[in-house]
Every structure is written in structure tokens, then in C-alpha cells.
Amino acid sequence: MTVADAVADELRRRLLTGQYQGGEQLRDTELAQEFGVARPTVRAAVQMLVADGLLERGRGRSAQVRSFTAEDAIDLYRLRRPVEAVAVEMVVAQIRPLDGVESAMRAFAALDDTVSWDVVADHDVAFHRAVFLAAGSPRLLRTFDEVSAELRLLIAQLRPTYRSVSDLAHEHELLLVALRAGDVTQALAAWNEHFHGSEQFFLDLIQERAR
């Protein structure tokens, strides 16, 4: 791992735990001083996060933390829905092993209701990522990773509260049940219902923050 990678990892951790606000500027000189590295190293780290969709940078300007509108949330799901639907269809139709998905579900279900939301979000993303791993398509997985990075930033900025961790874990258990059933139509219907609920959840939060 290079120094730029290490700086990028720390900035990513801060972004995904909500330490930076949407629209906040991250200046190269300040970051270089804080991390004790050269400015080109910081610029390289920042560029990695720009590529991930976590930061934005105009020509000759400081990097800025991505902020999200309702349209952004809709657009994320516009991409995520069909990509994950293909992965689900592959897993069910090809009778792919579900070991990784079941392992992710056990870890999710073991969470206590007192854990912080960023930990819950990590397990949520890990469950869905396990489905992509089970599908066995590196390109679908790469697309999901790109989308999930933005989704995690959205979660970190909104700092949502769910009814309980166990309720959210149960929603994912129902998705796993649908995968186990081996019926493509049933599985896709379960995923569509889950996506509809998740998208509406984020839209309501964004609109609430805007008021």
C-alpha cells in the first residue's frame, strides 16, 4: 500500500462515518499538513475518492464532499435496481452456492440494536455484495461497488435511524429466503419490494432535511 492509498483510506473512513458534511471543502494544503505528506500525495488520494464518486473537484479548485438531492437518490436506484436484479436472477437460475450470502446474513442478524448506523450500513452493503459474489460476475460486482460507495456516503450524511436493527436484518432474511426458494420470479419480486422501501426511505429523509 502506498502513502496515497493510506491517506485515501483514512479520508474514505471519515466520509463514510459522516465526519464531513455534504458540500464541505477539503483543501490540499490543510490535508497535507494534517497527514504530514506532500501535496501531490494528497492530490493522488483525493483523485481516488473523486473516482469513487465520494468527492467532487473542479479544475483548480479544492475537493468538495458530494452532497445528495432527491434526484441523486433516485438515480442511484435507477442503476442499482437492474444491475442487482441480474445478479439475483443469475444466482437463482444457476443454483449458485449461497454460503457467502448466508454468512453475511448471520453477521447481520447478530448485530445488537445499540450499534451505530454506520456499522449497520456496512452489514447491509455486505449482504448485497455477497449476492454479487455468488453470481460470479466481476463486472456486475464492480458496478455494485461503485454504486455502493455513493450509497454509503448518502447513508453517512443523512445519519438515518431505523425502527431497529433487527427489523432491517429481518428484511434481508426474507431476501435470503426468496433466494433459497429457487424461484426467479419470487426472488425478483422480493428484491423489487425491498428496493422500493429503501428508495422511499432515503427520499423521505432527503425531503425532511430540505424542509
C-alpha positions as CSV (number, residue, x, y, z in Angstrom):
1,M,0.0,0.0,0.0
2,T,1.3,3.4,-0.9
3,V,1.1,6.5,1.3
4,A,-1.5,7.9,-1.1
5,D,-3.6,4.7,-0.6
6,A,-3.3,5.1,3.2
7,V,-4.4,8.7,3.1
8,A,-7.3,7.8,0.7
9,D,-8.4,5.0,3.1
10,E,-8.5,7.4,6.1
11,L,-10.4,10.0,4.2
12,R,-12.8,7.4,2.9
13,R,-13.4,6.2,6.5
14,R,-14.1,9.7,7.6
15,L,-16.5,10.3,4.7
16,L,-18.4,7.0,5.3
17,T,-18.8,7.7,9.1
18,G,-20.2,11.2,8.5
19,Q,-17.3,13.2,9.8
20,Y,-17.5,15.5,6.8
21,Q,-20.7,17.3,5.7
22,G,-22.1,17.4,2.2
23,G,-20.5,20.3,0.3
24,E,-17.6,20.7,2.8
25,Q,-14.3,21.6,1.1
26,L,-11.2,19.6,1.7
27,R,-8.1,21.7,0.9
28,D,-4.9,20.0,-0.3
29,T,-2.7,22.2,1.9
30,E,-4.6,21.6,5.1
31,L,-4.8,17.8,4.4
32,A,-1.1,17.7,3.6
33,Q,-0.3,19.4,6.8
34,E,-2.6,17.2,8.8
35,F,-1.3,13.9,7.4
36,G,2.3,15.1,7.2
37,V,2.7,14.3,3.5
38,A,3.4,16.2,0.3
39,R,0.6,17.9,-1.6
40,P,1.0,15.6,-4.7
41,T,0.3,12.6,-2.4
42,V,-2.9,14.3,-1.1
43,R,-4.0,15.1,-4.6
44,A,-3.5,11.5,-5.6
45,A,-5.5,10.3,-2.7
46,V,-8.3,12.8,-3.4
47,Q,-8.4,11.7,-7.0
48,M,-9.1,8.1,-5.9
49,L,-12.1,9.4,-4.0
50,V,-13.3,11.5,-6.9
51,A,-13.2,8.3,-9.0
52,D,-15.3,6.6,-6.3
53,G,-17.9,9.3,-6.5
54,L,-17.3,10.4,-2.9
55,L,-15.6,13.7,-3.7
56,E,-16.0,16.3,-6.5
57,R,-13.3,18.5,-7.9
58,G,-13.4,21.3,-10.4
59,R,-10.4,22.5,-12.4
60,G,-8.1,24.4,-10.0
61,R,-10.5,24.1,-7.0
62,S,-10.4,22.3,-3.7
63,A,-12.1,19.0,-3.4
64,Q,-15.7,19.1,-2.2
65,V,-17.7,16.4,-0.4
66,R,-20.5,15.0,-2.5
67,S,-24.0,16.1,-1.4
68,F,-27.2,14.4,-2.5
69,T,-30.5,15.6,-3.8
70,A,-33.7,13.5,-4.1
71,E,-32.8,13.2,-7.8
72,D,-29.4,11.7,-6.9
73,A,-31.0,9.1,-4.7
74,I,-33.5,8.2,-7.5
75,D,-30.6,8.0,-10.0
76,L,-28.6,5.6,-7.7
77,Y,-31.5,3.2,-7.5
78,R,-32.2,3.6,-11.3
79,L,-28.8,2.0,-11.8
80,R,-28.8,-0.4,-8.8
81,R,-32.2,-2.0,-9.5
82,P,-31.4,-3.6,-12.9
83,V,-27.8,-4.5,-12.0
84,E,-28.8,-6.3,-8.8
85,A,-31.8,-7.9,-10.5
86,V,-29.4,-9.5,-13.0
87,A,-27.2,-10.8,-10.2
88,V,-30.2,-12.2,-8.3
89,E,-31.5,-13.9,-11.5
90,M,-28.1,-15.5,-12.1
91,V,-27.8,-16.8,-8.5
92,V,-31.3,-18.4,-8.6
93,A,-31.4,-19.7,-12.2
94,Q,-27.9,-21.1,-12.0
95,I,-28.4,-22.5,-8.5
96,R,-25.3,-20.8,-7.2
97,P,-24.0,-21.6,-3.7
98,L,-25.4,-19.3,-1.1
99,D,-22.7,-19.8,1.6
100,G,-21.3,-16.3,1.4
101,V,-24.8,-14.7,1.5
102,E,-25.8,-16.9,4.5
103,S,-22.6,-15.9,6.3
104,A,-23.2,-12.2,5.7
105,M,-26.8,-12.7,6.9
106,R,-25.6,-14.4,10.1
107,A,-23.3,-11.5,10.9
108,F,-26.1,-9.0,10.1
109,A,-28.6,-10.8,12.3
110,A,-26.1,-10.9,15.2
111,L,-25.9,-7.1,15.5
112,D,-27.3,-5.6,18.6
113,D,-29.9,-2.8,18.3
114,T,-27.4,-0.4,20.1
115,V,-24.7,-0.5,17.4
116,S,-24.1,2.7,15.3
117,W,-25.7,3.1,12.0
118,D,-22.5,3.1,10.0
119,V,-21.9,-0.5,11.3
120,V,-25.4,-1.5,10.3
121,A,-24.9,0.1,6.8
122,D,-21.7,-1.9,6.4
123,H,-23.5,-5.2,7.1
124,D,-26.4,-4.1,4.8
125,V,-23.9,-3.5,1.9
126,A,-22.0,-6.7,2.8
127,F,-25.2,-8.8,2.4
128,H,-25.9,-7.4,-1.1
129,R,-22.3,-7.6,-2.1
130,A,-22.3,-11.3,-1.2
131,V,-25.1,-11.8,-3.7
132,F,-22.9,-10.3,-6.4
133,L,-20.1,-12.5,-5.3
134,A,-22.4,-15.5,-5.5
135,A,-23.4,-14.5,-9.1
136,G,-19.8,-14.8,-10.1
137,S,-19.7,-11.8,-12.5
138,P,-16.8,-9.4,-11.8
139,R,-18.3,-6.7,-13.9
140,L,-21.6,-6.7,-12.1
141,L,-19.6,-6.7,-8.8
142,R,-17.5,-3.8,-9.9
143,T,-20.6,-1.8,-10.8
144,F,-22.2,-2.5,-7.5
145,D,-19.0,-1.5,-5.6
146,E,-19.1,1.9,-7.4
147,V,-22.8,2.4,-6.6
148,S,-22.5,1.2,-3.0
149,A,-19.7,3.7,-2.3
150,E,-22.1,6.6,-3.1
151,L,-24.9,4.8,-1.2
152,R,-22.7,4.6,1.9
153,L,-21.9,8.3,1.7
154,L,-25.6,9.0,1.3
155,I,-26.3,7.0,4.5
156,A,-23.4,8.7,6.4
157,Q,-24.7,12.2,5.5
158,L,-28.3,11.5,6.4
159,R,-27.5,9.6,9.6
160,P,-30.9,7.9,9.4
161,T,-32.4,6.0,12.3
162,Y,-34.3,2.8,11.6
163,R,-37.0,1.2,13.7
164,S,-34.5,-1.3,14.9
165,V,-31.5,-3.2,13.6
166,S,-33.4,-6.4,14.0
167,D,-36.2,-5.2,11.7
168,L,-33.8,-4.3,9.0
169,A,-32.0,-7.6,9.4
170,H,-35.3,-9.4,9.1
171,E,-36.0,-7.7,5.8
172,H,-32.8,-9.2,4.5
173,E,-33.6,-12.6,5.9
174,L,-36.7,-12.5,3.7
175,L,-34.5,-11.8,0.7
176,L,-32.4,-14.9,1.6
177,V,-35.5,-17.0,1.9
178,A,-36.5,-15.9,-1.6
179,L,-33.1,-16.9,-2.9
180,R,-33.3,-20.3,-1.2
181,A,-36.8,-20.9,-2.7
182,G,-35.2,-21.2,-6.1
183,D,-37.9,-19.3,-8.0
184,V,-36.6,-16.4,-10.1
185,T,-40.0,-14.5,-10.2
186,Q,-40.4,-14.8,-6.5
187,A,-36.8,-13.6,-5.8
188,L,-37.1,-10.6,-8.1
189,A,-40.4,-9.6,-6.6
190,A,-38.8,-9.7,-3.1
191,W,-35.9,-7.6,-4.3
192,N,-38.3,-5.1,-6.0
193,E,-40.3,-4.7,-2.8
194,H,-37.1,-4.2,-0.8
195,F,-35.7,-1.6,-3.3
196,H,-39.0,0.3,-3.3
197,G,-38.9,0.6,0.5
198,S,-35.3,1.6,0.6
199,E,-35.6,4.2,-2.1
200,Q,-38.6,5.7,-0.4
201,F,-36.8,5.7,2.9
202,F,-34.0,7.8,1.5
203,L,-36.3,10.2,-0.4
204,D,-38.3,10.9,2.7
205,L,-35.2,11.6,4.7
206,I,-33.8,14.0,2.0
207,Q,-37.1,15.8,1.7
208,E,-37.3,16.1,5.5
209,R,-33.8,17.6,5.7
210,A,-34.7,20.1,3.0
211,R,-37.6,21.5,4.9
